[in-house]
Amino acid sequence: MRATSTALTASFYFYFTSACSSRVSSSLPSSYLHSNRIHYLHSFRFSTSSYLKKIKRPVPMSSSQPRSSSNSGSHSSSAEAADPHPIFYNVSTRTYRPTNGIRKITPSYLVKAMEDPVTLTSPQKILVILDLNGTLFYRNKQRTVTSRPYLAEFLDFLFKHCRVMVWSSAQPHSVKAMLSFGFGNRVSKLDRIWTRKDFRLPDIDYSRKVLTVKDLEFVWDGIEREKAHVATLVNATDSSKDGKFLVDFDQTNTVLIDDSKDKVQLQPHNGIALRDFDADLARSGTDDELLKVKKYLEKLIYQKNVSAYMRLHPFDTDAPLEDYTNSTEDIPAHNTSRRRSSEVEGLIDQLQKNTLTS
């Protein structure tokens, strides 16, 4: 049996290399073929041998080994075939899974989000983190940029009531181009501008289409480092004169706006996932998503803990604008009772199991 297999492999190799050699010789100069023929065949032999080694030989079944039915063992064979570390996070979009994996949701984050929502009598300054492409802009293959409807009105509201920063997975030059196009002189009002360089990606992920998870811990830690650095340069009054460092930001006062739920998965109760502003929406001119977000933020700035409110009242992109404009409801009474510790622990366990890890 083994001898037959070896003979067939040798025959296949001889036939296939001859065919490839003939086809190559018909399309390349003879001088090139003469100097590269040996190298070409050697390379093909190496790649072919490597491929054949990957072919699993059938394992002979002993007479004492029972033959399983067609249904038995199907789950175990599927489990063995499944890759515990898949290359793609999303096969349909050919989006790679991060090389370093995705960490679990922090248990303390979930506990804080389980608090009872409390409405304030005066608004607080919250930090709003904006995505660009697909959220505020549509950029086609020719890199032509289209602004989402009501962008100017939305930005004016943000800069009046919130601290604002940008965090985009695009390259720095693309971020600069989109901001120049859609923000104008408002760019100077941004607290900070983060690009692909701020995801702490390894080199292999930086230059390919990989899931870029926006971990808000990066932002909060970064702000603390900025604050400490500024404090060493100027006095406290000068460093906070514009309000940039007057507030300590965390999950109680931070909102991330993006067009992908996958990117906000580590702090799910701080994310507003918008409908992707794509070519169809850009052509229609009827999109009112930013007006809905504006109305939603008008509620959030009066919340002591935005993650607690957003857990009970997540942004619904499918809801019509009227639901946000005319809605005056408070937190439902049956949702204001504090969850028992056992329920909190159960939720933590469930969400951690559903989160991809390295």
Backbone torsions as a table, in degrees:
resi	resn	phi	psi	omega
1	MET	NA	-48.3	-179.9
2	ARG	-64.3	-38.8	179.3
3	ALA	-63.8	-41.0	178.7
4	THR	-62.2	-44.4	179.6
5	SER	-61.6	-40.8	-179.7
6	THR	-65.5	-40.5	179.5
7	ALA	-64.3	-42.4	179.2
8	LEU	-63.7	-40.7	179.2
9	THR	-62.5	-43.8	179.7
10	ALA	-63.2	-41.0	179.2
11	SER	-63.9	-44.1	179.4
12	PHE	-60.7	-43.3	-178.8
13	TYR	-62.3	-45.1	-179.0
14	PHE	-63.8	-45.6	-178.5
15	TYR	-64.8	-45.3	-173.9
16	PHE	-69.6	-41.0	179.1
17	THR	-67.3	-35.1	178.0
18	SER	-65.5	-43.1	-179.8
19	ALA	-64.1	-45.0	-179.9
20	CYS	-64.1	-39.1	-179.6
21	SER	-64.0	-40.7	179.8
22	SER	-64.7	-43.1	-178.3
23	ARG	-66.5	-41.1	179.6
24	VAL	-65.0	-41.1	-177.3
25	SER	-64.8	-25.7	-179.4
26	SER	-77.7	-17.3	-175.0
27	SER	-115.5	-6.2	-177.9
28	LEU	-121.3	154.2	177.8
29	PRO	-62.4	148.9	-177.7
30	SER	-63.9	-34.1	179.9
31	SER	-63.6	-37.7	179.1
32	TYR	-67.7	-43.3	-178.0
33	LEU	-64.7	-38.8	-177.0
34	HIS	-63.3	-38.3	-176.1
35	SER	-86.2	-17.4	-173.3
36	ASN	-118.7	-2.0	-175.3
37	ARG	-61.7	-45.6	-177.5
38	ILE	-64.9	-43.4	179.4
39	HIS	-62.4	-40.8	-178.8
40	TYR	-62.9	-48.3	-178.2
41	LEU	-67.1	-36.3	178.3
42	HIS	-64.3	-42.4	179.0
43	SER	-64.0	-40.8	-179.8
44	PHE	-65.5	-40.2	-179.6
45	ARG	-62.4	-38.7	-179.3
46	PHE	-65.9	-46.7	-178.2
47	SER	-68.1	-36.1	179.4
48	THR	-67.3	-42.6	179.7
49	SER	-62.8	-40.6	179.2
50	SER	-63.1	-38.6	-179.6
51	TYR	-67.5	-43.5	-178.0
52	LEU	-65.6	-30.3	178.7
53	LYS	-65.2	-25.1	-178.0
54	LYS	-78.3	-15.3	-179.0
55	ILE	-75.2	120.4	-177.9
56	LYS	-75.1	128.3	176.1
57	ARG	-77.8	143.5	178.4
58	PRO	-64.5	138.2	179.2
59	VAL	-88.9	121.4	180.0
60	PRO	-60.3	138.6	179.7
61	MET	-95.0	125.9	179.3
62	SER	-71.3	156.8	-178.4
63	SER	-64.9	-24.7	-178.9
64	SER	-86.6	-11.1	-178.4
65	GLN	-84.4	123.1	-178.1
66	PRO	-68.9	143.0	177.9
67	ARG	-85.5	123.4	-177.3
68	SER	-77.3	156.7	177.8
69	SER	-76.2	171.2	-176.9
70	SER	-66.9	-25.2	-177.2
71	ASN	-92.6	-28.7	-175.5
72	SER	-72.5	141.5	177.5
73	GLY	76.7	6.8	-178.3
74	SER	-67.0	-37.4	-179.0
75	HIS	-69.4	-40.6	-178.7
76	SER	-67.3	-39.5	179.2
77	SER	-66.7	-36.3	177.8
78	SER	-66.3	-40.2	-179.8
79	ALA	-64.5	-37.9	179.4
80	GLU	-68.2	-34.4	-178.1
81	ALA	-76.3	-24.7	-177.7
82	ALA	-68.2	136.7	179.8
83	ASP	-87.0	118.2	-179.1
84	PRO	-67.8	-18.9	178.2
85	HIS	-127.9	76.4	-176.0
86	PRO	-63.9	148.8	179.6
87	ILE	-70.2	-42.1	-176.4
88	PHE	-100.2	136.2	171.4
89	TYR	-77.8	-37.5	177.8
90	ASN	-136.5	107.7	-175.5
91	VAL	-67.0	-39.9	-175.3
92	SER	-63.4	-34.5	179.3
93	THR	-99.4	2.0	-179.8
94	ARG	56.4	40.8	177.9
95	THR	-94.6	121.8	-177.0
96	TYR	-72.6	150.0	172.1
97	ARG	-77.8	140.0	-180.0
98	PRO	-55.6	136.2	-179.0
99	THR	-58.2	-37.8	-178.6
100	ASN	-86.5	4.8	179.9
101	GLY	77.0	-172.6	179.2
102	ILE	-126.2	123.8	-177.1
103	ARG	-70.4	167.2	177.6
104	LYS	-78.1	157.5	173.6
105	ILE	-65.8	136.4	-179.5
106	THR	-68.7	126.5	-179.8
107	PRO	-56.1	-38.7	-179.3
108	SER	-64.1	-29.6	176.6
109	TYR	-63.5	-45.1	-178.2
110	LEU	-66.5	-38.1	178.6
111	VAL	-62.7	-44.0	179.8
112	LYS	-64.7	-37.1	179.6
113	ALA	-69.5	-19.4	-179.8
114	MET	-83.4	-0.1	178.2
115	GLU	-65.1	161.0	175.7
116	ASP	-73.1	131.9	175.7
117	PRO	-63.1	139.3	179.1
118	VAL	-127.2	125.9	179.4
119	THR	-90.4	129.9	-179.0
120	LEU	-87.8	159.0	178.0
121	THR	-84.2	-20.4	176.7
122	SER	-133.5	150.6	-175.5
123	PRO	-70.8	152.0	174.6
124	GLN	-109.6	156.5	176.2
125	LYS	-80.1	112.6	176.8
126	ILE	-102.9	156.7	177.3
127	LEU	-94.7	121.5	177.9
128	VAL	-108.6	123.6	-179.0
129	ILE	-106.5	121.2	-173.1
130	LEU	-104.4	133.2	165.3
131	ASP	-85.2	165.6	-178.1
132	LEU	-112.7	-78.9	-174.7
133	ASN	-66.7	125.6	-178.3
134	GLY	89.9	-15.5	179.5
135	THR	-110.6	-56.7	178.0
136	LEU	-104.8	-20.4	-176.6
137	PHE	-137.8	157.7	166.5
138	TYR	-116.2	129.2	-179.8
139	ARG	-123.5	118.3	-177.0
140	ASN	-83.3	-175.8	-176.4
141	LYS	-65.5	-25.0	177.6
142	GLN	-85.8	5.6	179.1
143	ARG	67.7	21.6	172.6
144	THR	-78.0	130.9	-172.9
145	VAL	-104.2	134.5	174.7
146	THR	-121.3	129.1	179.6
147	SER	-79.4	145.8	176.4
148	ARG	-70.1	142.3	179.4
149	PRO	-55.4	142.7	178.1
150	TYR	69.9	20.9	-178.7
151	LEU	-62.6	-45.0	-177.5
152	ALA	-61.2	-45.3	178.7
153	GLU	-62.1	-40.1	-179.6
154	PHE	-65.4	-45.6	-179.4
155	LEU	-65.6	-39.4	178.7
156	ASP	-61.2	-39.5	177.0
157	PHE	-64.0	-45.4	-177.6
158	LEU	-60.8	-48.8	-175.8
159	PHE	-70.1	-17.7	177.3
160	LYS	-83.6	-35.7	-171.0
161	HIS	-114.5	-10.9	-171.8
162	CYS	-135.3	165.7	163.8
163	ARG	-88.9	138.5	-171.1
164	VAL	-129.9	136.5	171.7
165	MET	-140.0	164.5	178.3
166	VAL	-114.8	137.5	172.1
167	TRP	-139.2	106.8	-177.3
168	SER	-120.2	146.3	176.7
169	SER	-83.3	1.3	178.9
170	ALA	-76.4	163.0	177.9
171	GLN	-68.6	154.7	-176.4
172	PRO	-52.6	-41.6	-178.0
173	HIS	-67.4	-32.9	178.1
174	SER	-71.9	-38.4	177.0
175	VAL	-62.1	-44.6	179.5
176	LYS	-60.3	-40.7	-179.1
177	ALA	-65.9	-43.7	-179.7
178	MET	-66.8	-40.6	179.1
179	LEU	-66.0	-41.1	178.8
180	SER	-62.6	-36.3	-178.4
181	PHE	-73.6	-47.0	-169.7
182	GLY	-102.7	-19.9	-176.3
183	PHE	-100.4	-30.3	-178.6
184	GLY	62.2	-132.9	-179.1
185	ASN	-75.8	-2.3	176.8
186	ARG	-72.6	-15.3	-179.2
187	VAL	-56.0	-37.1	-178.3
188	SER	-67.3	-15.5	-179.6
189	LYS	-87.3	-10.0	-179.7
190	LEU	-71.0	136.3	177.5
191	ASP	-65.7	-38.6	179.8
192	ARG	-163.4	157.1	178.3
193	ILE	-124.8	114.5	178.5
194	TRP	-108.2	144.0	-178.7
195	THR	-126.0	-162.3	179.7
196	ARG	-60.7	-26.9	-179.2
197	LYS	-66.2	-15.9	-175.2
198	ASP	-98.9	14.0	177.0
199	PHE	-94.2	-3.7	-178.5
200	ARG	57.6	44.0	-178.6
201	LEU	-82.8	142.5	170.2
202	PRO	-67.9	160.8	-175.2
203	ASP	-55.6	-37.5	-176.7
204	ILE	-65.2	-29.9	-178.7
205	ASP	-88.9	-24.9	-174.9
206	TYR	-62.1	-36.3	-173.2
207	SER	-101.9	12.6	177.6
208	ARG	-131.6	169.9	-178.3
209	LYS	-78.7	97.9	-177.1
210	VAL	-125.7	151.6	176.2
211	LEU	-64.5	122.8	179.0
212	THR	-106.4	97.4	179.7
213	VAL	-78.4	131.2	-179.7
214	LYS	-94.8	95.5	-179.0
215	ASP	-83.8	113.4	-177.3
216	LEU	-66.2	-18.7	174.9
217	GLU	-60.5	-33.3	176.6
218	PHE	-61.1	-43.0	-178.0
219	VAL	-66.7	-50.2	-177.7
220	TRP	-62.0	-41.7	177.3
221	ASP	-66.1	-39.8	179.8
222	GLY	-63.3	-39.8	178.9
223	ILE	-65.1	-40.4	178.4
224	GLU	-63.4	-38.8	178.2
225	ARG	-67.5	-39.8	176.7
226	GLU	-60.3	-45.5	-178.2
227	LYS	-61.8	-43.7	179.9
228	ALA	-65.7	-38.0	-179.7
229	HIS	-67.8	-44.9	-179.2
230	VAL	-63.4	-36.6	-179.1
231	ALA	-62.6	-24.8	179.1
232	THR	-83.3	-12.5	-176.4
233	LEU	-100.5	-40.0	-177.3
234	VAL	-134.8	170.3	179.5
235	ASN	-75.5	166.4	-172.5
236	ALA	-60.8	-34.4	-178.2
237	THR	-66.3	-44.7	179.9
238	ASP	-67.3	-37.1	-175.2
239	SER	-70.8	-20.7	-177.0
240	SER	-118.4	16.3	-174.1
241	LYS	-65.8	-27.0	179.3
242	ASP	-95.9	4.1	178.6
243	GLY	82.7	3.8	-175.2
244	LYS	-64.0	-34.4	-177.1
245	PHE	-119.0	18.6	-179.7
246	LEU	-72.7	-25.4	-175.0
247	VAL	-116.7	139.7	171.7
248	ASP	-87.5	121.2	-175.6
249	PHE	-96.3	140.4	177.8
250	ASP	-156.3	-160.7	-175.8
251	GLN	-70.8	-13.8	-179.5
252	THR	-78.9	-16.4	-174.6
253	ASN	-144.3	30.0	179.6
254	THR	-127.2	135.1	179.1
255	VAL	-130.5	129.3	178.1
256	LEU	-108.6	124.1	-179.1
257	ILE	-109.3	120.9	-175.8
258	ASP	-149.1	166.6	177.3
259	ASP	-99.3	8.6	-178.8
260	SER	-132.9	122.0	176.3
261	LYS	-66.8	-29.8	-179.4
262	ASP	-61.7	-31.1	-176.7
263	LYS	-78.0	-16.9	-179.3
264	VAL	-109.3	18.0	-170.6
265	GLN	-69.3	-19.9	-179.3
266	LEU	-81.2	-23.1	173.6
267	GLN	-132.5	69.4	-170.8
268	PRO	-63.6	-24.8	-178.4
269	HIS	-92.7	14.2	172.9
270	ASN	-121.0	6.1	-175.4
271	GLY	-108.5	137.4	171.3
272	ILE	-109.3	110.8	-178.4
273	ALA	-95.5	111.3	-179.1
274	LEU	-88.4	161.3	170.2
275	ARG	-66.4	134.4	-178.2
276	ASP	-60.0	124.0	178.4
277	PHE	-82.3	91.8	-173.9
278	ASP	-104.4	-169.4	-176.3
279	ALA	-62.5	-40.4	-178.7
280	ASP	-64.1	-45.7	178.8
281	LEU	-66.7	-36.4	179.3
282	ALA	-63.8	-38.5	179.2
283	ARG	-73.2	-34.3	-174.7
284	SER	-68.1	-38.3	-179.0
285	GLY	70.8	11.3	-176.0
286	THR	-107.9	4.2	-176.2
287	ASP	-68.7	131.0	179.1
288	ASP	-123.6	25.4	-175.3
289	GLU	-59.8	-41.7	-177.1
290	LEU	-68.7	-28.6	174.9
291	LEU	-67.7	-38.6	177.7
292	LYS	-66.3	-41.8	179.3
293	VAL	-64.8	-38.8	178.2
294	LYS	-59.4	-45.9	178.6
295	LYS	-64.5	-36.9	179.1
296	TYR	-66.6	-41.2	179.1
297	LEU	-67.5	-28.9	176.9
298	GLU	-61.0	-28.2	175.1
299	LYS	-80.8	-40.2	-174.6
300	LEU	-65.8	-33.0	-178.0
301	ILE	-69.1	-10.6	175.9
302	TYR	-102.2	12.5	-179.8
303	GLN	-102.8	135.4	177.0
304	LYS	-69.0	-33.0	-179.5
305	ASN	-138.6	99.7	-175.0
306	VAL	-64.3	-32.0	-179.1
307	SER	-67.1	-32.5	177.2
308	ALA	-69.2	-41.2	178.8
309	TYR	-68.3	-44.4	-176.8
310	MET	-69.4	-24.8	175.0
311	ARG	-64.4	-40.4	-179.2
312	LEU	-86.4	-29.3	-177.2
313	HIS	-129.5	68.6	179.3
314	PRO	-66.2	151.7	177.6
315	PHE	-64.5	132.9	-178.8
316	ASP	-114.2	105.8	-178.2
317	THR	-67.8	-21.7	-179.1
318	ASP	-84.2	-12.7	-179.6
319	ALA	-73.4	142.2	178.5
320	PRO	-70.6	160.3	-178.9
321	LEU	-58.6	-33.3	-178.5
322	GLU	-59.6	-32.5	179.7
323	ASP	-64.4	-30.8	179.3
324	TYR	-86.9	-33.2	-177.6
325	THR	-73.9	-41.2	-174.4
326	ASN	-96.2	-7.2	-175.0
327	SER	-76.6	126.5	177.9
328	THR	-128.5	15.2	-174.7
329	GLU	-71.0	147.7	173.3
330	ASP	-91.4	-179.0	176.4
331	ILE	-63.3	126.9	178.7
332	PRO	-54.4	140.3	-175.2
333	ALA	-60.0	-37.1	-175.7
334	HIS	-72.8	-9.3	178.7
335	ASN	-100.2	-4.3	-174.0
336	THR	-88.1	-12.1	177.9
337	SER	-70.3	139.3	-177.5
338	ARG	-69.9	135.2	178.7
339	ARG	-68.2	144.0	175.8
340	ARG	-66.8	152.6	-176.5
341	SER	-58.5	-33.8	179.8
342	SER	-65.9	-35.2	178.5
343	GLU	-69.3	-37.6	177.9
344	VAL	-63.5	-45.6	179.7
345	GLU	-62.4	-38.2	178.5
346	GLY	-65.0	-39.0	178.9
347	LEU	-66.7	-41.1	177.9
348	ILE	-59.3	-47.1	-178.7
349	ASP	-62.3	-41.4	-178.4
350	GLN	-66.3	-45.1	-177.6
351	LEU	-69.7	-34.2	178.4
352	GLN	-67.0	-36.7	179.0
353	LYS	-68.0	-28.7	-177.9
354	ASN	-88.8	0.2	-178.8
355	THR	-99.4	130.6	178.3
356	LEU	-66.0	137.8	176.9
357	THR	-127.8	164.7	179.8
358	SER	-76.9	NA	NA
